[in-house]
Amino acid sequence: MRPANDLLKVNQVRAPRFPFPHVAINKWLAPLRLAARKIQIYRTIRYSEYEIEVKRLRAIHCAVLNEISCSRTIPQTILDVGFGNGVFTQAVSAAFPHSDITAIDTSIPKLSSSENITFIKGSVEQLPFASGSFDLVITVLSLHHWQEKDKGISEIYRVLKKGGRLIIGDPLLEDWMSNRILGLLMQVLDGGTFTDKKRVSGYLNTAGFEDISIRLIPHTMKSLYLITAKK
Ligand SMILES: C[S@@+](CC[C@H](N)C(=O)[O-])C[C@H]1O[C@@H](n2cnc3c(N)ncnc32)[C@H](O)[C@@H]1O
């Protein structure tokens, strides 16, 4: 039998530090990604009853919150796809404390579910909900991470109630040269694959959505868009 020391040596063989170029590139990009995440807009949103301190939210989150509150009726059931750190889900919960919010993400939830938020692990391409379950689906800064965007949008259509709304906040690559350059830079920093107006409209139309609107969000360096549609 081999002595224990020898076994230890075998197990301790060090892996090369940067075996593949993309690992090295990722290490270089990590501080840049962190800096990009730190550029956030600080503001407070005032609703009729609630004042929400949205210090850690960006302009895109404020735009989505405003868009939700533009609905004629308060959504009773909301699905947040790609909740990330859950901070935005909590802001939505603070703005709509009587709504029942389900939040889904492919990563394991870091936050525990609360009175009106249920965090679960799962993918937009295969939503574990019955058809017609939600009044509203929101998804912020997540679309560009989806492997199968068409499948994800069709799944969202399925789980929405008739007349239910979808609000997407995400970067789109558009024709304007600097927007494309900025978009590509963001893509490198944040990962994922950005889509464009034409493709996203195609996914929404094919899924069966109506009243599709795609608008630039102000103060986002002409790169972030609010995409809304109705079932
Ligand atoms: C940049 S974070 C956005 C977090 C949050 N929505 C926000 O605005 O702060 C994107 C999230 O989308 C999630 N995601 C990526 N692909 C997904 C998929 N196919 N289904 C559900 N979530 C997904 C990622 O795990 C990540 O947490």
The ligand as an SDF file (V2000), in Angstrom:
LIG
                    3D

 27 29  0  0  0  0  0  0  0  0999 V2000
  -28.1350   40.5930  -13.9270 C   0  0  0  0  0  0  0  0  0  0  0  0
  -29.1420   39.5080  -13.0030 S   0  0  0  0  0  0  0  0  0  0  0  0
  -30.5830   40.5230  -12.8420 C   0  0  0  0  0  0  0  0  0  0  0  0
  -31.1010   40.5190  -11.4410 C   0  0  0  0  0  0  0  0  0  0  0  0
  -32.3230   41.3790  -11.1600 C   0  0  0  0  0  0  0  0  0  0  0  0
  -33.4250   41.0970  -12.0410 N   0  0  0  0  0  0  0  0  0  0  0  0
  -31.9760   42.8350  -11.1930 C   0  0  0  0  0  0  0  0  0  0  0  0
  -32.4800   43.5430  -12.0610 O   0  0  0  0  0  0  0  0  0  0  0  0
  -31.1980   43.2870  -10.3570 O   0  0  0  0  0  0  0  0  0  0  0  0
  -29.6940   38.3190  -14.2020 C   0  0  0  0  0  0  0  0  0  0  0  0
  -30.2610   37.0630  -13.5750 C   0  0  0  0  0  0  0  0  0  0  0  0
  -30.9020   36.2680  -14.5940 O   0  0  0  0  0  0  0  0  0  0  0  0
  -30.7520   34.9180  -14.2160 C   0  0  0  0  0  0  0  0  0  0  0  0
  -30.9870   34.0350  -15.3550 N   0  0  0  0  0  0  0  0  0  0  0  0
  -30.1580   33.8050  -16.3910 C   0  0  0  0  0  0  0  0  0  0  0  0
  -30.7020   32.9180  -17.2390 N   0  0  0  0  0  0  0  0  0  0  0  0
  -31.9150   32.5920  -16.7280 C   0  0  0  0  0  0  0  0  0  0  0  0
  -32.9420   31.7100  -17.1530 C   0  0  0  0  0  0  0  0  0  0  0  0
  -32.8270   30.9920  -18.2630 N   0  0  0  0  0  0  0  0  0  0  0  0
  -34.0530   31.6070  -16.3860 N   0  0  0  0  0  0  0  0  0  0  0  0
  -34.1620   32.3330  -15.2390 C   0  0  0  0  0  0  0  0  0  0  0  0
  -33.2100   33.1740  -14.7880 N   0  0  0  0  0  0  0  0  0  0  0  0
  -32.1050   33.3000  -15.5240 C   0  0  0  0  0  0  0  0  0  0  0  0
  -29.3290   34.8440  -13.7030 C   0  0  0  0  0  0  0  0  0  0  0  0
  -29.1270   33.7360  -12.8760 O   0  0  0  0  0  0  0  0  0  0  0  0
  -29.1910   36.1720  -12.9630 C   0  0  0  0  0  0  0  0  0  0  0  0
  -29.4300   36.0360  -11.5920 O   0  0  0  0  0  0  0  0  0  0  0  0
  1  2  1  0
  2  3  1  0
  2 10  1  0
  3  4  1  0
  4  5  1  0
  5  6  1  0
  5  7  1  0
  7  8  2  0
  7  9  1  0
 10 11  1  0
 11 12  1  0
 11 26  1  0
 12 13  1  0
 13 14  1  0
 13 24  1  0
 14 15  1  0
 14 23  1  0
 15 16  2  0
 16 17  1  0
 17 18  1  0
 17 23  2  0
 18 19  1  0
 18 20  2  0
 20 21  1  0
 21 22  2  0
 22 23  1  0
 24 25  1  0
 24 26  1  0
 26 27  1  0
M  CHG  2   2   1   9  -1
M  END
$$$$
